[in-house]
């Protein structure tokens, strides 16, 4: 596949800047922001970038191969598209845009329970290759129904563990974020200043929690929708809840949001196939450590005992390389792909994947790194 991209936007930061000009401020704040003072949000990236790699220049190098085996599937690159909630609010139809791009490039796309598309639609676009992330419902009957839908369409189920409470996010509080956002004068003016976003939203329809539609009472206004969602989902997990899902789910099972050694021990004991080291992109606990620090500790103790992946903080191909060199076996990026979709619409997913692939390929060739699994050999310790 020829890796073509728009040279006007060669980096994720370029896409971020364009996205900020294309979508209303409340949508950008939701995508871009973290919780409280956003310390952990910025630490995630800055501390990844403290990792250094050491190249070898006087060595025969037949070439570099990004292909990566994960859960029995060989992907074309060692990164995927992380689950993001309310995607259609950020850019209309973005779950479908990103799912198509992921399938085209043979990388995993993970759909969130609280995204704006359905398991069935994303499965159709990816020929059954997309993963699904579960927000744990308060009622077991609803949990079972959602898991059955996922079992019919997805090879991997990801259970979200790091939202026992909703993060205290100052920007979202000020913006009155809802689905759709509260129509204050300030928000109306923001929408009017972004006519492209407004027209696309009219064409694709008001964003909604489409996956949850069969379980919602009809005729709810936005206030009651918010109350319904808060009542429906209970994010705090325990071993009994995970065991029940493990007994039901016959495919690969992953726990996302792990940063603590004690929790990794439990995951191994409960028969999980993998974990995603993550702090929810710095959106839940501002006083927590960066993901790369959590990864370093977990890898040192559990490498080879369970599949270890990571998200939160990566914004470039070199960031992915640093993460893999630190011991992660796969990487997921969320905001980066949403910046791409918001910046370039239907071309945003493909463009973002291409620049990340090209950047990562350049790092591998520069290091003289033949395969993704060789990255730890180039880590400066």
HUSULZI-V115812 format. One record per run of one state. SS is the DSSP state (alpha for helix, beta for strand, coil for the rest). FROM is the first residue (numbers start at 1). TO is the last residue. If there is no record, write none. Layout:
ss/from/to
SS/FROM/TO
SS/FROM/TO
//
This chain:
ss/from/to
coil/1/6
alpha/7/9
coil/10/11
alpha/12/22
coil/23/24
alpha/25/32
coil/33/38
alpha/39/48
coil/49/52
beta/53/53
coil/54/64
beta/65/65
coil/66/67
beta/68/70
coil/71/72
beta/73/75
coil/76/78
beta/79/81
coil/82/86
alpha/87/90
coil/91/93
alpha/94/105
coil/106/108
beta/109/112
coil/113/118
alpha/119/126
coil/127/130
beta/131/134
coil/135/136
beta/137/137
coil/138/139
alpha/140/151
coil/152/155
beta/156/160
coil/161/169
alpha/170/175
coil/176/184
alpha/185/192
coil/193/194
alpha/195/204
coil/205/209
alpha/210/215
coil/216/221
alpha/222/232
beta/233/233
coil/234/238
alpha/239/248
coil/249/251
beta/252/258
coil/259/260
alpha/261/269
coil/270/273
beta/274/277
coil/278/279
alpha/280/282
coil/283/290
alpha/291/302
beta/303/303
coil/304/305
beta/306/311
coil/312/316
alpha/317/325
coil/326/330
beta/331/333
coil/334/334
alpha/335/367
coil/368/370
beta/371/371
alpha/372/378
beta/379/379
coil/380/381
//
